[in-house]
Amino acid sequence: MSDALSETIERGRTRLAEVLRHMQGSLRSECAFTGDDVKSLRALLAEMEPVILQSSELRRTRPELAAQVEEYKSQLLELQKTVEKISSENRP
């Protein structure tokens, strides 16, 4: 049975995966990544910040969550790479 923290992490992972797909689609000119999308991303990152800040502790105290936390962190790295691509494409 899932608990609230596990559900929060899973919801964050799912939402971040959706944002990443949308951002990557915008890189391929399939859609636009708008200001509203940025606001949604900022809200997601703010919601997940406490989880990331305690990720080391969670690995020790809640090892059953380690895989979820690591997957989210991997998604954050992918997000960083995608933002860098978008930034480099928008440079003069």
C-alpha positions as CSV (number, residue, x, y, z in Angstrom):
1,M,0.0,0.0,0.0
2,S,1.3,3.4,-0.9
3,D,1.8,6.2,1.6
4,A,1.6,9.9,1.1
5,L,5.3,10.4,0.5
6,S,5.5,7.6,-2.1
7,E,2.4,9.1,-3.8
8,T,4.0,12.6,-3.8
9,I,7.2,11.3,-5.4
10,E,5.3,9.2,-8.0
11,R,3.1,12.2,-8.9
12,G,6.2,14.4,-9.2
13,R,7.9,11.9,-11.5
14,T,4.8,11.6,-13.7
15,R,4.4,15.3,-14.0
16,L,8.1,15.9,-14.7
17,A,8.0,13.2,-17.4
18,E,5.1,15.1,-19.0
19,V,6.9,18.4,-18.8
20,L,10.1,16.9,-20.3
21,R,8.1,15.4,-23.2
22,H,6.5,18.8,-23.8
23,M,9.8,20.7,-23.7
24,Q,11.5,18.2,-26.0
25,G,8.5,18.6,-28.4
26,S,9.1,22.3,-28.4
27,L,12.7,21.7,-29.3
28,R,11.4,19.8,-32.3
29,S,8.9,22.6,-33.1
30,E,6.0,20.3,-32.4
31,C,4.5,22.6,-29.8
32,A,5.3,25.8,-27.8
33,F,6.6,25.9,-24.3
34,T,4.8,28.9,-22.8
35,G,5.0,31.0,-19.7
36,D,2.2,28.9,-18.2
37,D,4.4,25.8,-18.7
38,V,7.2,27.5,-16.9
39,K,4.9,28.4,-14.0
40,S,3.7,24.8,-13.9
41,L,7.3,23.5,-13.9
42,R,8.3,26.0,-11.1
43,A,5.3,24.8,-9.0
44,L,6.3,21.2,-9.5
45,L,10.0,21.8,-8.5
46,A,8.9,23.8,-5.4
47,E,6.6,20.9,-4.4
48,M,9.3,18.3,-4.8
49,E,12.2,20.4,-3.3
50,P,11.6,19.0,0.3
51,V,11.9,15.5,-1.1
52,I,15.1,16.2,-2.9
53,L,16.6,18.0,0.2
54,Q,16.0,14.9,2.3
55,S,16.9,12.3,-0.4
56,S,20.0,11.1,1.4
57,E,18.1,10.6,4.6
58,L,15.3,8.9,2.7
59,R,17.7,6.4,1.2
60,R,18.7,5.3,4.7
61,T,15.3,5.5,6.5
62,R,13.0,4.6,3.6
63,P,15.0,2.3,1.3
64,E,11.8,1.3,-0.5
65,L,11.6,4.9,-1.9
66,A,15.2,4.9,-3.1
67,A,14.4,3.9,-6.7
68,Q,11.6,6.5,-7.0
69,V,13.9,9.2,-5.7
70,E,16.7,8.2,-8.0
71,E,14.4,8.2,-11.0
72,Y,13.2,11.7,-10.1
73,K,16.8,12.9,-9.8
74,S,17.6,11.4,-13.2
75,Q,14.7,13.3,-14.6
76,L,16.0,16.5,-13.1
77,L,19.3,15.9,-14.9
78,E,17.4,15.4,-18.1
79,L,15.5,18.6,-17.4
80,Q,18.8,20.5,-17.0
81,K,20.1,19.2,-20.3
82,T,16.9,20.1,-22.0
83,V,16.9,23.6,-20.6
84,E,20.5,24.0,-21.7
85,K,19.5,23.0,-25.3
86,I,16.7,25.5,-25.3
87,S,19.0,28.2,-23.9
88,S,21.6,27.5,-26.5
89,E,19.1,27.6,-29.3
90,N,17.8,31.0,-28.2
91,R,21.3,32.6,-28.1
92,P,22.0,35.0,-30.9
